[in-house]
Amino acid sequence: MTAGAATDRHLPGLAAVIGAVACWGTGNILVRQVDLASAQLAFWRLALSALIYTAVVAARRRRVTPAQFRACLPSALMLGLWYIAFYEAIKSTTVTNVAMIVSLVPVVLIWPAMRRFAEPVSLKLLALVTAALGGTALVLFGSASVPTWSLRGDGLAVVALLLFSGQLAFAKEARLQIGTLEFQAVTWIVALIVVTPPAVLTGDGLTLPDTTAWLWVASLIAVPGTGHLLMNWAHNHVRITVSSVALLGAPPITMVLAVFFLDEPIKLAQVAGGVIVIAALAGVIRRDVQITTAHR
């Protein structure tokens, strides 16, 4: 894709990123509703996704070349491992904590964004990211006294953060060589292979979910799964510095929904942190629009 086409689709790309963040912020709540162990939930969620996207690509009569498949592998492998760590973290500690920790992607990706993707990282951007991180710290501090909090769960969330950061960077690189739907199909298939051994060997192994569990799995594909589709499309149109910082918008959504659907209490510090995060995120998006407009 030419630079001009990418610029023309910048605003739709930003809209896709915001949509992905909203989907993921909501999806964190849905994971808690599924009565399946983490590895088994990851298996069935990926199996159904792989089936859907493979069917879509086949219906479109599109082919994936060996070079394209190899380009997808790093992202797909990390995504499979991420699902296990992420689901186990959500089932082990507060969903707000998991959402906040996993959203710290910009901390991990600022350096690769400068070196690998040659993206502009100014002092203003660093200041906005620092403010967002301060808001995140307030949310984590406020949730430390919540009964469902667990150090093990927070540790797993850190692992999930590192895996998701790598997945996001490798996905952006892979999307330069392959279409969105084809990328989705390859990613889900490879990720499914990754989660199959732990799904078979842990817990009660693989058994067919009941009807209720299937409905929740389907909701995970419809909501956070759509978030993956939107973000993977946006990779070719939005800087990774922006898409990664945008992830900081998911935790406030999760925090509010957790009050209503999971009865997780909300503290004043968490509210203050969420407001700071949203304000900093708005500043990052405004800055990005100004930069893109100036280069038209």
C-alpha positions in Angstrom: 0.0 0.0 0.0 1.3 3.5 -0.8 2.0 6.1 1.8 -0.8 8.3 0.3 -3.4 5.5 0.6 -2.3 4.9 4.2 -2.7 8.6 5.0 -6.1 8.7 3.4 -7.3 5.9 5.6 -5.7 7.4 8.8 -9.0 8.6 10.4 -10.8 5.3 9.6 -7.7 3.6 11.1 -8.0 5.6 14.3 -11.7 4.8 14.4 -10.8 1.1 14.1 -8.3 1.3 16.9 -10.8 3.0 19.2 -13.4 0.3 18.3 -10.8 -2.4 19.0 -10.1 -0.9 22.4 -13.8 -0.7 23.2 -14.2 -4.4 22.2 -11.3 -5.5 24.3 -12.4 -3.5 27.3 -15.8 -5.2 27.2 -14.3 -8.6 26.4 -12.3 -8.7 29.6 -15.6 -9.0 31.5 -16.9 -11.7 29.2 -14.0 -14.0 30.0 -15.0 -14.3 33.6 -18.5 -15.5 32.6 -17.2 -18.7 30.9 -17.2 -21.8 33.1 -14.2 -23.3 31.4 -10.6 -23.6 32.5 -8.2 -21.1 30.9 -6.4 -23.5 28.4 -9.7 -25.2 27.4 -11.4 -21.8 26.9 -8.5 -20.7 24.7 -8.7 -23.9 22.7 -12.4 -23.7 21.9 -12.3 -19.9 21.3 -9.4 -20.3 18.8 -10.9 -23.4 17.2 -14.1 -21.6 16.4 -12.3 -18.5 15.1 -10.0 -20.6 12.9 -13.0 -22.4 11.4 -14.8 -19.1 10.7 -11.9 -17.3 9.1 -10.6 -20.2 7.1 -14.1 -20.6 5.7 -14.2 -16.9 4.8 -10.8 -17.0 3.1 -11.7 -20.1 1.2 -15.0 -18.6 0.1 -13.1 -15.6 -1.2 -10.7 -18.0 -3.1 -7.7 -16.3 -1.6 -4.4 -18.1 -1.1 -1.6 -17.7 1.5 1.9 -18.0 0.1 4.7 -19.7 2.1 6.4 -16.3 2.6 3.2 -14.8 4.0 2.7 -17.8 6.3 6.2 -17.4 7.7 5.6 -13.7 8.2 2.6 -14.5 10.4 4.3 -17.1 12.5 5.9 -14.9 15.2 2.7 -13.0 15.9 0.6 -16.2 15.9 2.9 -18.1 18.3 2.8 -15.2 20.8 -0.9 -14.8 20.5 -1.5 -18.5 21.4 0.7 -18.2 24.5 -0.9 -14.9 25.3 -4.4 -16.4 25.4 -3.4 -18.9 28.0 -1.6 -16.4 30.2 -4.3 -13.7 29.8 -7.3 -16.0 30.5 -5.6 -17.5 33.6 -4.8 -14.0 34.8 -8.4 -12.8 34.5 -9.6 -15.8 36.3 -7.0 -15.3 39.1 -7.2 -11.6 40.0 -9.3 -8.5 39.4 -10.2 -7.9 35.8 -9.4 -4.2 36.2 -5.8 -5.1 37.3 -5.3 -7.5 34.3 -6.7 -4.9 31.9 -4.4 -2.2 33.3 -1.3 -4.3 33.3 -1.8 -5.7 29.8 -2.5 -2.2 28.5 1.0 -1.0 29.4 2.0 -2.0 25.9 3.4 1.5 25.0 6.1 1.1 27.7 7.3 -2.0 26.0 6.9 -0.7 22.4 8.2 2.9 22.6 11.8 1.8 21.8 10.9 -0.7 18.9 8.6 2.1 17.5 11.5 4.4 17.2 14.1 1.9 16.0 12.2 -0.7 14.0 9.3 1.4 12.6 11.0 4.8 12.5 8.1 6.5 14.2 8.5 10.0 15.7 8.6 9.9 19.5 8.6 13.4 20.9 9.0 14.7 24.5 5.3 15.6 24.3 4.3 12.0 23.5 6.6 10.7 26.3 4.9 13.1 28.7 1.5 12.0 27.7 2.5 8.3 28.0 4.0 9.1 31.5 0.7 10.7 32.5 -1.3 7.7 31.3 1.0 5.4 33.2 0.5 7.5 36.4 -3.2 7.0 36.0 -2.7 3.3 35.5 -0.6 3.2 38.8 -3.5 4.9 40.6 -5.9 2.2 39.4 -3.6 -0.6 40.5 -3.1 1.1 43.9 -6.8 1.5 44.4 -7.5 -2.2 43.6 -4.8 -3.7 46.0 -7.4 -4.0 48.8 -10.1 -5.7 46.6 -10.8 -9.3 47.8 -10.4 -10.8 44.4 -6.8 -9.4 43.9 -4.0 -11.9 43.7 -0.2 -11.4 43.2 -0.1 -14.6 41.1 -2.8 -13.2 38.8 -0.9 -9.9 38.5 2.3 -11.8 37.6 0.5 -13.7 34.9 -0.8 -10.4 33.6 2.8 -9.1 33.3 3.6 -12.2 31.2 0.5 -11.5 29.1 1.7 -7.9 28.6 5.1 -9.0 27.2 3.5 -11.5 24.9 0.8 -9.1 23.6 3.4 -6.4 23.0 5.4 -8.8 20.9 2.3 -10.0 19.1 1.3 -6.4 18.2 4.7 -5.5 16.8 5.0 -8.7 14.7 1.4 -8.4 13.5 2.1 -4.9 12.2 5.1 -6.2 10.3 3.2 -9.2 8.9 0.3 -7.0 7.7 2.7 -5.4 5.2 2.7 -8.7 3.4 -0.7 -10.2 3.8 -4.4 -9.1 3.9 -6.3 -8.8 7.1 -8.6 -11.8 6.7 -5.8 -14.0 5.5 -3.7 -12.9 8.5 -6.6 -13.6 10.8 -7.0 -17.2 9.4 -3.3 -18.1 9.7 -3.0 -16.5 13.1 -6.0 -18.4 14.6 -4.8 -21.8 13.1 -1.3 -21.5 14.5 -2.4 -20.1 17.8 -4.8 -23.1 18.1 -1.9 -25.5 17.6 0.0 -23.7 20.3 -2.8 -24.0 22.9 -3.8 -27.6 22.1 -1.2 -29.4 24.2 -2.0 -27.6 27.5 -5.7 -27.8 26.7 -5.4 -31.6 26.4 -3.0 -32.2 29.3 -4.3 -29.9 32.0 -7.4 -29.9 34.0 -10.1 -32.3 32.8 -8.7 -32.2 29.2 -10.9 -31.5 26.2 -14.6 -32.1 26.6 -17.3 -30.4 24.5 -18.7 -27.3 26.3 -22.3 -27.1 27.2 -24.7 -24.8 25.4 -24.2 -21.9 27.8 -20.4 -22.1 27.5 -20.7 -22.2 23.7 -22.7 -19.0 23.8 -20.1 -17.3 25.9 -17.3 -18.5 23.6 -19.3 -17.1 20.6 -19.6 -13.8 22.4 -15.8 -13.7 22.8 -15.4 -14.1 19.1 -18.1 -11.5 18.4 -16.8 -8.8 20.8 -13.0 -9.1 21.6 -12.5 -11.1 18.4 -13.9 -8.2 16.4 -11.3 -6.1 18.3 -8.5 -8.2 16.8 -10.0 -7.8 13.3 -10.2 -4.0 13.7 -6.7 -3.6 15.1 -5.2 -5.9 12.5 -6.8 -3.9 9.7 -5.6 -0.6 11.3 -2.0 -1.7 11.5 -1.3 -0.4 8.0 -2.9 3.0 8.7 -2.0 3.9 12.2 1.4 4.3 14.0 2.1 1.7 16.5 2.9 4.4 19.1 -0.7 5.5 18.8 -2.4 2.1 18.6 -0.4 0.9 21.6 -1.1 4.0 23.7 -4.8 3.6 22.8 -4.8 0.3 24.7 -4.7 2.3 27.9 -8.3 3.2 27.2 -9.5 -0.3 27.7 -9.0 -0.6 31.5 -11.4 2.3 32.4 -14.1 0.5 30.3 -13.4 -2.7 32.1 -13.3 -1.0 35.5 -16.8 0.5 35.0 -18.3 -2.7 33.6 -16.8 -4.8 36.4 -18.8 -2.8 38.9 -22.1 -3.7 37.3 -21.4 -7.3 36.1 -18.8 -8.7 38.5 -19.6 -6.7 41.7 -15.9 -5.6 41.9 -15.8 -2.4 44.1 -14.4 0.7 42.6 -12.2 3.1 44.6 -11.8 6.9 44.3 -8.2 6.4 43.3 -9.3 4.1 40.4 -11.8 6.7 39.2 -9.1 9.4 39.3 -6.6 7.1 37.5 -9.2 6.3 34.8 -9.9 10.0 34.1 -6.1 10.7 33.8 -5.7 7.8 31.4 -8.6 8.9 29.1 -7.3 12.5 29.1 -3.8 11.5 28.2 -5.1 9.2 25.5 -7.2 12.0 24.0 -4.0 14.1 23.9 -2.1 11.3 22.1 -4.8 11.0 19.4 -5.0 14.7 18.9 -1.2 14.9 18.5 -1.3 12.1 16.0 -4.0 13.7 13.9 -2.0 17.0 13.8 1.1 15.2 12.7 -0.7 13.3 9.9 -2.5 16.4 8.7 0.8 18.3 8.6 2.2 15.7 6.3 -0.7 15.6 3.8 
